[in-house]
């Protein structure tokens, strides 16, 4: 039977060994909250290089982002543009602060959302099967959002999870 402690004593130790043997170049975790990271940091030899978590205007995990930054862990955002995992009732592209910033910077709403996450200090890996969208998503470095635009998007936070069918996976 699997227990949460096994991720630190078994799985994580195995990943550390793979890194030490040169079999992998980096190791990290996914969906770890601050509590799980603190627990892992107490017992690990090598801290995670990345923590991949859901991060978007409706779930701005600012405290987790700051904890990761303070501990040299990169926060990698997923569902930055929304998620098909949950029945998403709204599109982030139509949120007024996103629309307003897109118009101001002659950018697409997707570019604004990606730029917002980057400016907050998160890495983003947007998903698309269309070459034109992949290209568009990479063109986010010709503009910067103002402090007030970032704050307006931050203010959209309401704690809504889109992935994992909307369930909180940080027990």
Order of alpha helices (4+ residues) and beta strands (2+ residues): alpha-beta-alpha-beta-alpha-beta-alpha-alpha-beta-alpha-alpha
